[in-house]
C-alpha cells in the first residue's frame, strides 16, 4: 500500500474508508434529494461563499439525486463549473494549499494505485507530505469532518484529479506503459490474447513435419498408402460433421435477468474519434442517443 505514517489525521482515516471500504460502498456515492434550495449538499454548498450562482448548485443537486450520484460529480460532469476552479475553491474551504503547477512527487508513487486512491506522496520539503484529489463522497466527508482545520500542516495539499493524473503520467511514464501493456495478462491471463513467441511454434512445426516425412519414407509403400487414405477419411469426416452441424437446430433461450436500477448502473464514457467522416455524424449521434442508458452528461459535438 502506498500509504505510510507520514502525516496523518482525520482526513487520512476518511480517505482510507472510501478506498478500502466495503465492496458495496467502494467508489459509490449516493446523494439524497435536496429538500429545497437551502438544503444543498456540503460538497457544493461551500461554493455559495465563492460567488457561484445558487441556481446552478440547486440544478446540480437535482441532477445528482436523479442519477444516484454525488452533487460534486454532477456539477463537474455537467460542465457547470471548471474542475480547476472547483478544486481551488475546495482547497480554500479546507484551508489547504492548492497545487496547480508541477507536482514534486516523493518516493512511493505508484500507478494506478495513486490515481485510484486520489492520493500521492510529495517530496520532502514540499508544502505538505501528501497531495490529495478527492472525488465524490470523500469531498463531503472532508468538509464535514469535525475539527478539520486546527492544524494546517496535517492537511494534505489539494489538486484536481485531472492535474494529478497528468502529473503522474509525466512522472512515471514507464509504469503507465507497462500497466497498459501487461496488466490484463498478469491479472486475468485467460482474458488476454498476449502474443506468444512465434519462433517456438515454428520450430515445433518444423520438427513435426520432418518427423512425419522420415516416418513415411521408412514405411513400406502399402502401409504408407493406408496412412494417407486414413488421414483423408478423417479429414472428410470432420468436414462432413461441420457441414451437418449447420443444419441442426440448437435454439438458445436467454436467461431472464432482472434489470438493474439506474442508480446501480456503472458510469462509463463513450469516445468516438472521427477524421474526415462528417457524413456519418448525424447517424452516429442518432445511434448514440438511442442507447438505453441513463445519461448524466452528454457532449455530442
C-alpha positions in Angstrom: 0.0 0.0 0.0 1.3 3.4 -0.9 0.3 5.0 2.5 2.7 5.3 5.4 2.6 7.0 8.7 4.0 10.2 7.3 1.5 13.0 8.0 -1.9 11.9 9.2 -5.2 13.0 10.7 -8.9 12.5 10.3 -8.7 13.2 6.5 -6.5 10.1 6.1 -8.9 7.9 8.0 -11.8 9.2 5.9 -9.9 8.6 2.7 -8.9 5.1 3.6 -12.5 4.3 4.4 -13.5 5.3 0.8 -10.6 3.5 -0.8 -10.7 0.3 1.2 -14.3 0.4 2.4 -16.9 -2.4 1.9 -17.4 -3.6 -1.7 -21.0 -2.4 -1.7 -19.9 1.1 -0.9 -16.5 1.3 -2.6 -16.5 4.1 -5.2 -20.2 4.5 -4.9 -21.7 7.8 -3.8 -25.4 8.3 -3.4 -26.8 11.7 -2.5 -30.3 12.2 -1.1 -32.5 14.7 -3.0 -32.3 18.2 -1.5 -35.3 19.3 0.4 -35.1 22.8 -1.1 -32.7 25.5 -2.3 -31.2 25.9 1.2 -30.6 22.2 1.6 -27.5 21.9 -0.6 -25.1 19.0 -0.2 -22.0 20.0 1.6 -19.7 19.1 -1.3 -21.2 22.1 -3.3 -22.7 24.3 -0.6 -19.3 25.9 0.1 -19.3 27.3 -3.4 -22.0 29.8 -2.4 -19.3 31.7 -0.4 -17.2 31.7 -3.6 -19.9 33.6 -5.5 -21.2 30.7 -7.6 -24.8 31.1 -8.7 -27.1 29.2 -6.3 -29.4 28.2 -9.1 -26.6 26.2 -10.7 -25.9 24.4 -7.4 -29.6 23.5 -7.0 -29.6 22.2 -10.6 -26.5 20.1 -9.8 -28.1 18.7 -6.6 -31.3 17.8 -8.5 -29.3 16.1 -11.3 -27.3 14.2 -8.6 -30.4 13.0 -6.9 -31.9 11.8 -10.2 -28.7 10.0 -11.3 -27.9 8.5 -7.9 -24.5 10.2 -7.6 -23.0 13.0 -5.5 -23.6 16.6 -6.3 -19.9 17.4 -7.0 -19.7 14.8 -9.7 -23.0 16.0 -11.2 -21.7 19.6 -11.1 -18.4 18.9 -12.8 -19.7 16.4 -15.4 -22.5 18.8 -16.4 -19.8 21.4 -17.1 -21.4 23.9 -14.7 -18.0 24.8 -13.2 -14.4 24.2 -14.3 -12.7 21.4 -12.5 -9.7 23.6 -11.6 -11.9 26.3 -10.2 -13.9 23.8 -8.1 -10.8 22.3 -6.5 -9.1 25.6 -5.9 -12.3 26.7 -4.0 -12.3 23.4 -2.2 -8.7 24.0 -1.1 -9.6 27.4 0.3 -12.6 25.9 2.1 -10.4 23.3 3.7 -7.6 25.7 4.5 -5.2 23.6 2.4 -2.6 24.6 -0.2 -3.7 24.1 -3.8 -1.2 22.7 -6.4 -1.9 23.9 -9.9 1.7 23.7 -11.3 4.3 21.0 -11.3 3.8 18.4 -8.5 7.0 17.3 -6.8 6.3 13.7 -6.1 8.2 11.7 -3.5 9.0 8.1 -3.0 6.1 5.6 -3.1 4.3 7.0 -6.2 2.6 4.1 -8.0 0.4 3.6 -11.0 -2.6 3.1 -10.9 -2.8 2.9 -7.1 -2.1 6.6 -6.6 -4.8 7.6 -9.1 -7.4 5.2 -7.7 -6.8 6.5 -4.2 -6.5 10.1 -5.4 -3.5 10.4 -3.0 0.2 10.6 -3.7 3.3 11.4 -1.6 5.1 14.6 -2.1 8.9 15.2 -1.9 10.4 16.2 1.4 10.3 20.0 1.9 7.0 20.4 0.0 4.0 22.3 1.2 2.5 19.1 2.6 3.5 15.4 2.9 0.7 14.4 0.6 -1.3 15.7 -2.4 -5.0 14.7 -2.4 -7.5 14.8 -5.3 -10.7 13.8 -3.6 -13.8 12.7 -5.5 -17.4 12.0 -4.8 -18.5 11.4 -1.2 -14.9 11.8 0.1 -15.2 15.6 -0.6 -18.3 15.9 1.7 -16.6 13.9 4.4 -13.6 16.1 4.3 -15.7 19.2 4.6 -17.9 17.7 7.3 -15.1 16.3 9.4 -15.1 17.8 12.9 -12.0 19.9 13.7 -10.6 19.7 10.2 -8.8 23.0 10.3 -6.9 23.2 13.6 -3.6 22.2 12.1 -2.8 23.3 8.5 0.3 21.1 8.4 -1.8 18.0 8.9 -4.0 18.8 5.9 -2.7 17.5 2.5 -2.3 19.7 -0.5 -5.3 19.7 -2.9 -5.2 19.3 -6.6 -7.7 18.3 -9.3 -8.0 14.6 -10.4 -7.0 15.7 -14.0 -4.0 17.6 -12.8 -2.9 14.6 -10.6 -3.4 12.2 -13.5 -1.3 14.3 -15.9 1.4 14.7 -13.3 1.6 11.0 -12.5 1.7 10.2 -16.2 4.6 12.6 -16.7 6.5 11.4 -13.6 6.4 7.6 -14.2 5.6 7.0 -17.9 7.3 3.6 -17.8 4.9 2.3 -15.1 1.9 3.7 -17.0 3.0 2.0 -20.3 3.8 -1.3 -18.5 0.4 -1.3 -16.8 -1.4 -0.6 -20.1 0.5 -3.3 -22.0 0.7 -6.1 -19.4 -1.7 -5.6 -16.5 -4.6 -7.7 -18.0 -2.3 -10.6 -18.8 -1.0 -10.5 -15.2 -4.4 -10.3 -13.5 -6.5 -12.4 -15.9 -4.4 -14.3 -18.4 -7.4 -16.2 -19.6 -8.9 -13.0 -20.9 -5.8 -11.7 -22.6 -4.5 -12.5 -26.0 -0.9 -11.8 -25.4 1.2 -12.9 -28.4 3.5 -15.8 -27.7 6.9 -16.1 -29.3 6.3 -17.4 -32.9 9.8 -18.9 -33.2 9.0 -21.7 -30.7 5.9 -22.8 -32.6 7.7 -22.6 -35.9 10.4 -24.9 -34.5 7.8 -27.4 -33.2 6.0 -27.4 -36.6 9.3 -27.9 -38.5 10.2 -30.8 -36.2 6.8 -32.4 -36.6 6.9 -32.1 -40.5 10.4 -33.6 -40.5 9.4 -36.5 -38.3 6.4 -37.2 -40.5 8.4 -37.2 -43.7 11.0 -39.5 -42.1 8.3 -41.9 -40.9 6.6 -42.0 -44.4 10.0 -42.7 -46.0 10.7 -45.6 -43.6 7.3 -47.3 -44.0 6.7 -49.8 -46.8 4.6 -48.4 -49.7 1.3 -50.3 -48.9 1.4 -49.1 -45.3 2.2 -45.5 -46.5 -0.9 -45.6 -48.8 -3.0 -46.9 -45.9 -1.9 -44.0 -43.6 -2.6 -41.4 -46.4 -6.1 -42.9 -47.0 -6.9 -42.9 -43.3 -5.9 -39.3 -43.0 -8.1 -38.3 -45.9 -11.0 -40.2 -44.5 -10.6 -38.4 -41.1 -10.4 -35.0 -42.8 -13.6 -35.8 -44.8 -15.4 -36.9 -41.7 -14.5 -33.7 -39.8 -15.7 -31.6 -42.8 -18.9 -33.5 -43.1 -19.6 -33.1 -39.3 -19.1 -29.3 -39.5 -21.4 -29.0 -42.5 -24.1 -31.2 -40.9 -23.9 -29.1 -37.7 -25.2 -26.1 -39.7 -28.5 -28.0 -40.3 -29.1 -28.9 -36.7 -31.4 -26.6 -34.8 -30.0 -25.5 -31.5 -32.1 -22.6 -30.1 -30.6 -20.8 -27.1 -33.1 -19.2 -24.8 -31.7 -16.2 -22.9 -32.0 -16.3 -19.2 -34.5 -14.0 -17.6 -32.4 -11.4 -15.7 -34.0 -8.5 -13.7 -32.6 -5.2 -15.0 -30.6 -3.1 -12.6 -31.9 0.2 -11.2 -30.4 3.3 -12.8 -28.6 4.2 -9.7 -26.8 0.8 -9.7 -25.5 1.1 -13.2 -21.8 1.9 -13.7 -20.7 5.2 -15.1 -18.9 4.9 -18.4 -17.6 7.2 -21.2 -18.0 6.6 -24.9 -15.3 8.3 -27.0 -15.8 8.2 -30.8 -12.8 9.6 -32.7 -13.6 10.9 -36.2 -11.4 12.1 -39.0 -12.9 13.4 -42.3 -16.1 11.5 -41.6 -18.6 14.3 -41.3 -21.2 12.4 -43.5 -21.7 9.8 -40.8 -22.0 12.2 -37.8 -25.9 12.6 -37.9 -26.4 8.8 -38.0 -23.8 8.4 -35.3 -25.4 11.0 -33.0 -28.8 9.3 -33.6 -27.4 5.9 -32.7 -25.6 7.2 -29.5 -28.8 9.0 -28.4 -30.8 5.7 -28.8 -28.6 3.9 -26.2 -30.9 2.6 -23.5 -28.8 4.0 -20.7 -29.2 7.0 -18.3 -27.1 10.0 -19.3 -25.5 12.2 -16.6 -23.6 14.3 -19.0 -23.6 14.3 -22.8 -21.3 16.3 -25.0 -22.4 15.5 -28.5 -20.3 17.8 -30.6 
